[in-house]
Amino acid sequence: MPNRNPNLTRLKAGYLFPEIARRRREFAASHPQGERVISLGVGNTTEALLPHICAGLEAGARALGCAETYSGYMDEGLPELRRRISKVYYGGRFDIDEIFISDGSKCDIGRLQLLFGADTRVCVQDPSYPVYVDGSVLQGVGCKEGAKDGASGYGGITYLPCTAANGYFPDLSAIGRGNLVYFCSPNNPTGAAVTKEQLAALVGRVRETDSFLVYDAAYSDYLRDSALPKTVFEAAGAEYCAIEVNSFSKSAGFTGVRLGWTAVPKTVKYTDGGSLNSDWARIMATIFNGASNIAQAGGLAALDAEGLREIRSLTDFYLGNAALIRSALQKLGVPCMGGFNSPYIWADFSPEKSWDVFNRILEKCRIVTTPGAGFGPAGEGFVRFSAFGHRADVEEACLRLERL
């Protein structure tokens, strides 16, 4: 038998969300009577696809059943969808060969490490979405510094604390020369969104240190404050140092459909002048055969005028849920971040430990949350509440929270 990838042994415990599911199953098995458990944990959409977008998916499926409209592989994505993404999200500034269609932003984030060597030093917001760190570890980042791996982090990875004390925006001086920086706004899990001034400072520091920025904008359609930037490319110079990942999952309800994209400007170069765009095209052609053509038909429908109205309606619904959860927690005196321009509420229960709070809320309220410690060292003492749920469930959960 071949040897196991040694980087798998460096991953800490199990991936966060399967661990939450395991604990929920164990709780249900040991408490067969009583109220059902309500999930406000995993960020999984719950509402039915809206009619126009759903009709686009149906039309895509029908097209595959007709010889004249049948289509096969589309490695980089449907040209018209790439063109529409550029127009809707980037004002048409990118050519279609700078937009790569995928099966979701999480998958792209996992593949992006293939662009860089194991010797790359990585910076991540703390707390942050687990795939930034876990994907880096799987690629061998810090493997030569394994002795430094510990409870508070991994060798080769620098954590950028984002806390109430710094307004959930990190000290950028920690970004060293030639680093790979992951940044998400609106942030998962904290719900914090960068201002234009903060984004300009981030891009400036990345360029100053000859670093590279992976900007995760998967929740940009939840931004309601028009003063907040919706894409990294609103910052001057970002087209020389950044790429952006985005997704239809949380905006159009495509968590089960799987569709996303990465914007990779041709102007982004390695230190030696090589093209990231060319390398990303090579990687995608090598290990990916393209997103579902049916999903892409749904994406096209989502980005026309009626589809964009449906996206606004769906995201408004989840933001309404977020407002209810935030209000319920504030009535209990729990300090919160997020819930305004994000579907997540970051609730501060410190000095309690995150998993202890998770267990207490599960036992007393029959509600599943996400322990903040699973998002990084700075998450300890917090839990994340997800606004993805049916309205009746969210209203019931808010009543149950009074038991705390």
C-alpha positions as CSV (number, residue, x, y, z in Angstrom):
1,M,0.0,0.0,0.0
2,P,1.2,3.6,-0.7
3,N,2.0,5.7,2.4
4,R,-0.6,8.0,3.8
5,N,-0.2,11.7,3.0
6,P,1.6,12.9,6.1
7,N,-0.3,16.2,6.0
8,L,-3.5,14.4,6.9
9,T,-2.0,13.6,10.3
10,R,-1.4,17.3,10.9
11,L,-5.1,18.2,10.7
12,K,-6.5,18.9,14.1
13,A,-9.4,16.5,15.0
14,G,-12.3,16.3,12.5
15,Y,-13.6,18.9,10.2
16,L,-15.8,21.3,12.2
17,F,-19.2,20.7,10.6
18,P,-19.3,16.9,10.6
19,E,-18.2,17.1,14.2
20,I,-21.3,19.2,15.0
21,A,-23.5,16.8,13.1
22,R,-22.0,13.9,15.1
23,R,-22.7,15.6,18.4
24,R,-26.3,16.4,17.3
25,R,-26.9,12.8,16.4
26,E,-25.6,11.6,19.8
27,F,-27.7,14.2,21.6
28,A,-30.9,13.1,19.7
29,A,-30.1,9.4,20.4
30,S,-29.8,10.1,24.2
31,H,-32.8,12.4,24.3
32,P,-35.5,10.5,22.3
33,Q,-38.3,12.4,23.9
34,G,-39.1,16.1,24.0
35,E,-38.7,19.0,21.5
36,R,-37.1,18.5,18.2
37,V,-33.7,20.1,17.7
38,I,-33.6,23.4,15.6
39,S,-30.4,24.0,13.7
40,L,-28.9,27.4,13.6
41,G,-25.5,26.0,13.0
42,V,-24.3,25.1,9.6
43,G,-24.7,27.8,7.0
44,N,-27.0,25.7,4.7
45,T,-29.8,27.4,2.9
46,T,-33.3,26.2,3.7
47,E,-35.8,28.0,1.4
48,A,-37.1,26.7,-1.9
49,L,-35.5,28.1,-5.0
50,L,-37.5,31.0,-6.3
51,P,-39.6,30.6,-9.5
52,H,-37.6,32.4,-12.1
53,I,-34.2,30.9,-11.1
54,C,-35.8,27.4,-10.8
55,A,-37.3,27.8,-14.3
56,G,-33.7,28.5,-15.5
57,L,-32.6,25.2,-14.0
58,E,-35.5,23.4,-15.6
59,A,-34.8,24.9,-19.0
60,G,-31.2,23.8,-18.7
61,A,-32.2,20.2,-17.9
62,R,-34.7,20.2,-20.9
63,A,-31.9,21.4,-23.2
64,L,-29.9,18.3,-22.4
65,G,-32.8,16.2,-23.6
66,C,-32.7,17.6,-27.1
67,A,-30.1,16.8,-29.7
68,E,-30.0,20.4,-31.0
69,T,-29.3,21.9,-27.6
70,Y,-27.4,19.2,-25.9
71,S,-24.0,20.3,-24.5
72,G,-21.1,18.4,-22.9
73,Y,-17.9,19.5,-21.2
74,M,-17.4,23.3,-20.6
75,D,-14.2,23.3,-18.6
76,E,-14.0,27.1,-17.9
77,G,-17.7,27.6,-18.0
78,L,-20.5,28.8,-20.3
79,P,-19.2,31.9,-22.1
80,E,-22.5,33.9,-21.6
81,L,-22.5,33.1,-17.9
82,R,-18.9,34.4,-17.6
83,R,-19.8,37.5,-19.5
84,R,-22.8,38.1,-17.2
85,I,-20.8,37.6,-14.0
86,S,-18.3,40.2,-15.3
87,K,-21.1,42.7,-16.0
88,V,-23.1,42.2,-12.9
89,Y,-20.3,41.9,-10.3
90,Y,-17.4,43.8,-11.9
91,G,-18.9,46.3,-14.2
92,G,-17.7,44.4,-17.3
93,R,-14.0,45.1,-16.5
94,F,-13.0,41.4,-17.0
95,D,-12.8,39.4,-20.2
96,I,-14.6,36.0,-20.1
97,D,-11.2,34.2,-19.9
98,E,-10.6,36.0,-16.5
99,I,-13.8,34.4,-15.0
100,F,-13.7,30.7,-14.2
101,I,-16.9,28.9,-13.4
102,S,-16.7,26.2,-10.7
103,D,-18.8,24.0,-8.4
104,G,-18.5,26.5,-5.6
105,S,-16.1,28.9,-3.8
106,K,-15.1,26.3,-1.1
107,C,-13.9,23.9,-3.8
108,D,-12.0,26.7,-5.5
109,I,-10.4,27.7,-2.2
110,G,-9.2,24.2,-1.8
111,R,-7.8,24.0,-5.3
112,L,-6.1,27.4,-5.1
113,Q,-3.2,26.2,-3.0
114,L,-2.0,24.2,-6.0
115,L,-0.9,27.5,-7.4
116,F,1.7,27.9,-4.7
117,G,4.4,25.7,-3.1
118,A,4.4,24.2,0.3
119,D,7.0,26.7,1.4
120,T,4.5,29.5,1.0
121,R,3.7,31.3,4.2
122,V,0.0,31.9,4.8
123,C,-1.9,34.6,6.6
124,V,-5.6,34.1,7.6
125,Q,-8.1,36.1,9.5
126,D,-8.7,34.7,13.0
127,P,-11.5,33.6,13.3
128,S,-12.0,32.4,9.7
129,Y,-13.7,29.7,7.6
130,P,-11.8,26.4,8.3
131,V,-11.0,25.6,4.7
132,Y,-8.4,28.4,4.5
133,V,-6.3,26.7,7.2
134,D,-7.1,23.1,6.5
135,G,-6.6,23.4,2.8
136,S,-3.2,25.0,3.4
137,V,-2.2,22.2,5.8
138,L,-3.2,19.5,3.3
139,Q,-0.9,21.2,0.7
140,G,2.0,20.9,3.1
141,V,2.2,24.5,4.2
142,G,4.5,24.6,7.3
143,C,5.3,20.9,7.0
144,K,9.0,21.7,7.6
145,E,7.9,23.6,10.8
146,G,5.7,20.8,12.1
147,A,7.3,20.9,15.5
148,K,5.7,24.3,15.9
149,D,2.2,23.0,15.3
150,G,0.2,23.4,18.5
151,A,-3.2,24.0,19.9
152,S,-3.1,27.6,18.9
153,G,-2.1,27.1,15.3
154,Y,0.1,25.5,12.6
155,G,3.6,26.1,11.5
156,G,3.7,28.2,8.4
157,I,0.4,29.9,9.1
158,T,0.1,33.3,10.7
159,Y,-3.2,34.1,12.4
160,L,-4.5,37.7,12.1
161,P,-6.8,38.2,15.2
162,C,-10.0,40.0,14.4
163,T,-11.7,40.9,17.7
164,A,-14.0,43.5,19.2
165,A,-10.9,45.3,20.5
166,N,-9.7,46.0,16.9
167,G,-13.1,46.4,15.3
168,Y,-12.8,42.9,13.7
169,F,-10.1,44.2,11.3
170,P,-6.6,42.8,11.9
171,D,-3.2,44.4,12.4
172,L,-1.9,44.3,8.9
173,S,1.8,44.6,10.0
174,A,1.7,40.9,10.7
175,I,1.6,40.2,6.9
176,G,5.1,39.4,5.9
177,R,6.9,39.5,2.6
178,G,5.7,37.1,0.0
179,N,2.7,35.9,2.0
180,L,-0.5,34.3,0.8
181,V,-3.3,36.1,2.5
182,Y,-6.9,34.9,2.9
183,F,-9.6,37.4,3.6
184,C,-13.4,37.2,3.7
185,S,-15.9,40.1,3.7
186,P,-18.6,40.0,4.9
187,N,-16.7,37.6,7.2
188,N,-17.7,34.1,8.0
189,P,-18.0,33.6,11.0
190,T,-18.0,37.1,12.5
191,G,-20.3,38.9,10.0
192,A,-17.9,41.9,10.0
193,A,-17.6,43.8,6.6
194,V,-14.6,45.9,5.6
195,T,-15.0,49.5,4.8
196,K,-13.5,51.0,1.7
197,E,-10.7,52.5,3.7
198,Q,-9.9,49.2,5.4
199,L,-9.9,47.4,2.0
200,A,-7.6,50.0,0.6
201,A,-5.2,49.5,3.5
202,L,-5.3,45.7,3.1
203,V,-4.6,45.8,-0.7
204,G,-1.9,48.4,0.0
205,R,-0.2,46.2,2.6
206,V,-0.4,43.1,0.2
207,R,1.2,45.1,-2.6
208,E,3.8,46.6,-0.3
209,T,5.0,43.2,0.9
210,D,4.9,41.6,-2.6
211,S,2.2,39.3,-1.2
212,F,-0.9,37.8,-2.8
213,L,-4.6,38.1,-1.7
214,V,-7.4,35.5,-2.0
215,Y,-10.5,37.5,-1.4
216,D,-13.7,35.5,-0.5
217,A,-16.8,37.5,-1.4
218,A,-19.3,34.6,-1.0
219,Y,-21.6,36.8,1.1
220,S,-21.3,40.1,-0.8
221,D,-25.0,39.9,-1.9
222,Y,-25.9,40.4,1.8
223,L,-24.3,43.8,2.0
224,R,-27.0,46.5,2.4
225,D,-24.8,49.4,3.4
226,S,-24.0,51.0,0.0
227,A,-20.8,52.5,1.5
228,L,-19.3,49.1,1.9
229,P,-17.3,47.6,-1.0
230,K,-18.8,44.5,-2.6
231,T,-15.7,43.3,-4.3
232,V,-11.9,43.5,-3.7
233,F,-11.5,45.2,-7.1
234,E,-13.1,48.4,-5.7
235,A,-9.7,48.9,-4.2
236,A,-7.0,50.6,-6.4
237,G,-4.3,48.2,-7.4
238,A,-6.2,45.0,-6.4
239,E,-6.0,43.8,-10.0
240,Y,-2.3,43.4,-9.6
241,C,-2.3,41.3,-6.4
242,A,-5.7,39.7,-5.8
243,I,-8.2,37.2,-7.1
244,E,-11.7,36.8,-5.9
245,V,-13.9,33.8,-5.2
246,N,-17.6,34.0,-5.1
247,S,-20.6,31.7,-5.2
248,F,-24.3,31.3,-5.9
249,S,-24.8,29.2,-2.8
250,K,-25.9,31.7,-0.2
251,S,-27.3,34.3,-2.6
252,A,-29.5,32.2,-5.0
253,G,-29.9,29.2,-2.6
254,F,-27.5,26.9,-4.6
255,T,-26.0,25.1,-1.7
256,G,-27.4,21.9,-3.2
257,V,-26.9,22.9,-6.9
258,R,-23.2,23.9,-6.6
259,L,-22.1,26.8,-8.7
260,G,-19.5,29.5,-8.1
261,W,-16.6,31.4,-9.8
262,T,-13.2,32.8,-9.4
263,A,-12.1,36.1,-11.0
264,V,-8.4,35.9,-12.0
265,P,-7.2,39.1,-13.7
266,K,-4.5,38.6,-16.3
267,T,-2.6,41.5,-14.6
268,V,-1.8,39.3,-11.5
269,K,1.7,38.0,-11.8
270,Y,4.1,35.9,-9.8
271,T,7.4,37.4,-8.6
272,D,9.0,36.0,-11.7
273,G,6.4,37.6,-14.0
274,G,4.5,34.4,-14.7
275,S,0.8,34.5,-15.1
276,L,-1.6,33.2,-12.4
277,N,-4.4,33.3,-14.9
278,S,-2.6,30.9,-17.2
279,D,-1.7,28.6,-14.3
280,W,-5.3,28.6,-12.9
281,A,-6.6,27.8,-16.4
282,R,-4.2,24.9,-16.5
283,I,-5.1,23.6,-13.1
284,M,-8.8,23.8,-13.8
285,A,-8.4,22.0,-17.1
286,T,-6.4,19.3,-15.4
287,I,-8.5,18.4,-12.4
288,F,-11.9,19.8,-13.2
289,N,-14.3,19.2,-16.0
290,G,-16.6,22.1,-15.4
291,A,-19.7,22.9,-13.4
292,S,-23.0,21.2,-14.3
293,N,-24.5,22.7,-17.4
294,I,-27.9,22.6,-15.7
295,A,-26.5,24.6,-12.8
296,Q,-25.0,27.2,-15.2
297,A,-28.4,27.6,-16.8
298,G,-29.7,28.4,-13.4
299,G,-26.9,30.9,-12.8
300,L,-27.7,32.7,-16.1
301,A,-31.3,33.1,-14.9
302,A,-30.1,34.3,-11.5
303,L,-28.2,37.1,-13.0
304,D,-30.9,38.6,-15.3
305,A,-33.2,41.3,-14.0
306,E,-35.8,39.0,-12.6
307,G,-33.2,36.7,-11.1
308,L,-31.4,39.5,-9.3
309,R,-34.8,40.6,-7.8
310,E,-35.2,37.1,-6.5
311,I,-31.7,37.1,-5.0
312,R,-32.5,40.3,-3.3
313,S,-35.7,38.8,-1.9
314,L,-34.1,35.7,-0.7
315,T,-31.2,37.5,1.0
316,D,-33.6,39.9,2.6
317,F,-35.5,36.9,4.0
318,Y,-32.4,35.5,5.7
319,L,-31.3,39.0,6.9
320,G,-34.7,39.2,8.5
321,N,-34.0,36.0,10.4
322,A,-30.6,37.4,11.4
323,A,-32.3,40.5,12.9
324,L,-34.6,38.3,15.0
325,I,-31.7,36.2,16.3
326,R,-29.6,39.2,17.1
327,S,-32.5,40.9,18.9
328,A,-33.2,37.8,21.0
329,L,-29.5,37.6,22.1
330,Q,-29.3,41.3,22.9
331,K,-32.3,41.0,25.1
332,L,-30.3,38.4,27.1
333,G,-27.4,40.9,27.3
334,V,-25.2,38.8,25.0
335,P,-22.7,41.1,23.0
336,C,-23.1,40.4,19.2
337,M,-21.4,41.2,16.0
338,G,-22.9,40.7,12.5
339,G,-26.5,40.2,11.5
340,F,-26.8,43.4,9.5
341,N,-24.8,42.9,6.3
342,S,-24.3,39.2,6.9
343,P,-26.4,36.1,7.7
344,Y,-24.3,35.3,10.7
345,I,-24.4,36.5,14.3
346,W,-21.2,36.2,16.3
347,A,-22.2,36.0,19.9
348,D,-19.8,36.5,22.8
349,F,-20.3,34.2,25.7
350,S,-16.7,34.5,27.1
351,P,-15.2,33.5,29.5
352,E,-17.1,30.2,28.8
353,K,-15.5,27.8,26.4
354,S,-17.2,27.6,23.0
355,W,-18.0,23.9,23.1
356,D,-19.4,24.3,26.6
357,V,-21.7,27.0,25.3
358,F,-22.6,24.8,22.3
359,N,-23.6,22.0,24.8
360,R,-25.5,24.4,27.1
361,I,-27.6,25.8,24.3
362,L,-28.2,22.4,22.8
363,E,-29.3,20.9,26.2
364,K,-31.4,23.9,27.5
365,C,-32.8,25.2,24.2
366,R,-32.5,22.2,21.8
367,I,-30.7,24.6,19.3
368,V,-27.6,23.7,17.4
369,T,-25.1,26.5,16.9
370,T,-21.4,26.5,15.8
371,P,-18.7,26.8,18.4
372,G,-16.4,29.7,17.7
373,A,-13.2,27.8,18.6
374,G,-13.7,25.8,15.4
375,F,-12.9,28.9,13.4
376,G,-9.5,29.6,15.0
377,P,-7.9,30.6,18.4
378,A,-9.7,34.0,18.5
379,G,-13.0,32.3,18.3
380,E,-12.8,30.8,21.7
381,G,-15.7,31.9,23.9
382,F,-18.0,32.7,21.0
383,V,-20.6,30.8,19.1
384,R,-21.9,31.5,15.6
385,F,-25.6,31.6,14.9
386,S,-26.7,31.0,11.3
387,A,-29.8,32.8,9.9
388,F,-30.4,30.0,7.4
389,G,-33.6,28.5,8.6
390,H,-37.4,28.6,8.1
391,R,-39.0,31.6,9.7
392,A,-41.1,29.6,12.1
393,D,-38.1,27.7,13.3
394,V,-36.1,30.9,13.8
395,E,-39.0,32.5,15.8
396,E,-39.3,29.3,17.9
397,A,-35.6,29.3,18.5
398,C,-35.7,32.9,19.7
399,L,-38.3,32.0,22.2
400,R,-36.3,29.1,23.4
401,L,-33.2,31.2,23.9
402,E,-35.0,32.9,26.8
403,R,-34.2,29.7,28.8
404,L,-30.5,30.7,28.9
